[in-house]
Amino acid sequence: MEKYLEAGRITNTHGIKGEVKIEVWVDSPEFLRKFKVLYIDNKPVKLLAGRTHKGFLLAKLEGFDDVNAAMTLKNKLVFIDRKDAKLPKGSYFLADLMGARVVDEQGNELGELADIMELPAGNVYVVRGEREILIPAVPEFIKKTDISAGLVTVRLIDGM
């Protein structure tokens, strides 16, 4: 598992006091706002303040005190340190699923989890093996997820 996880991208500045607008790729802007340190260009940057605005996180970062300094961060990726994340029991990062082996309930190998489509109705796992299979990420189809073993057990129905 990677030590640092992609959490978003700085899309622009906000105002003249050095705030940046972050497109959030984790659960929510509120989740990202809980981190005291973000990582940009492999360097730690303290998150001094943050607030949600139209689905984005408006963040004040240490050392970026005006719009000109903040502009240097435009289009940079924002990372978080995995050890700083406090996930509820049984939760995991989607990035940790990538590359996992996928088997059916009988133990037949179906392939590897190659992608996760995040759609409005919910996530869909893309499994690539002998053929590509799209599996809705709901309890009816995802029977067991074992992150440490890199294994996802699924139930398929006719037509999948």
N, C-alpha and C positions, 0 to 999 in steps of 0.2 A: 504494500500500500504506500502511496505517495505521502510524504510528510506535509506538503503544501497542496491545497486544493483550490482550483479556480473558483472564485466567488463572484466575479463580475468584471465589468469593463468601464473605465472612466470615459464617458461620452462627451463631456463638455465641462466648462466652468459654470458657476452660478453666482451672479453678483460680482462685486468688486473686492470683496474681502478674502478671496482665496478659496472659497468653497468649490467643490467639484460635484458633478452629477454622476452617480454610479448606476449603471444598468446592472441589476442584481440577478445573479444566476443561482443563488441558493434559495431556500424556502421563501424568504421574504426580506424586505429591507430591515424590518425589526430584528430578525435573526442576525443579520450582518452588523447591525448597529451595536450589538452586545459585545463585539470584539474590541479589545483595547488596542490591539496592534494588527495592522494589515501589512501585507508584503507586496511591494511594487518593485519590479526589476531586481528581485531577490534581496531587497533591503527592507528592514522593518520600518514602518511609519506609524506613529501613534495616531489613533483616531481620537481627536479632541472632543468632537461633537458630531451628532448626526440626527437627521430627521427625515421622515418619509414625505415625499412629494410626488404625486401622480405615479406611484409604483416604483419610483427611483429612490435612492438614498442620496440626500444632499449631505456631504461630509466636509468637515473642517479637519484638515490633516496638519500635523505639526511640521513647521518649516515652510509652509506654503501660505504666506500671509497676504498676498495680493493676487489680482487676476492674472498678471504676467507670470508669476511663479506657478500658479495653478494650471495655466495653459500648457506648460511643459508636460503635464500628465495626461493630456488628451489622448485617447485611444490606448492607454496602457491597461494591461490586465491587472486585476486585483486578486490576491491570493490570501487564504487564511491558513493558519497552522492547525492541523488536524487535532493536536493535543489540547488546543484552546476551545474546541467545540464541545458543548455539553448537549449530547443527543439523548432523547428519552430512550429508556430501555427497549430493545427490540428494533430501534431505528438504525439506519445506516445511510451512508452517502451513496447516491446513484453511481458515482464514479467508481466505487468499490465493486460494483456488479460487472463492470465492463470486462469482457474476456472470460467470464464465468462459464463453466460447463453447464449445459442444460440437458436434463434427462426427463423422461416421462415417469409416471408412477410405477411402471414396471422396471425402471432402471435402464431403458433403451436410450442410447445417446442420440440427441437431436441436433446438437451443434454447440455453438458458442454464442453468448450474448454479445452481439456486435454493435448494437445501438439501442438507445432508448428514445422513443419519440414522445415528447411532452406535449400532449394535445389538450384542448380545453376539457374534454370529457374524462381525461385521465391518461396515464402513461401507457404506452404500448412497447413491449419488448420485441426487438428484432433479433431473431435467432437464425444464424447462418450455419448450415451444415450441408448435407446432400441437397437440400433445398432451403429456401428462406421461409420462415414461419413468423407471422405476426401474432403476438399473444398479449391480450389485454392484461395489465398488471393489477388484477383484482383477485381477491381470495378464491373465487370460483375456479380460476385457472392456475394461480401461483400457490402451490401447496406448501412449499418449504423453501426458505432462502437461508443458506449457510455461507455467510461471508468468509469465515475463516477457512473453509474447505473449498471456496470458490465454486459452489454448486447450487443450482436452482432446480427444484423439482416442480414439474408442471403437469396439469391435467389437460389433455387435448380432447376436442370434440370432433365429430365428423366434419370435414371440410377445412380443417385448419392445416 
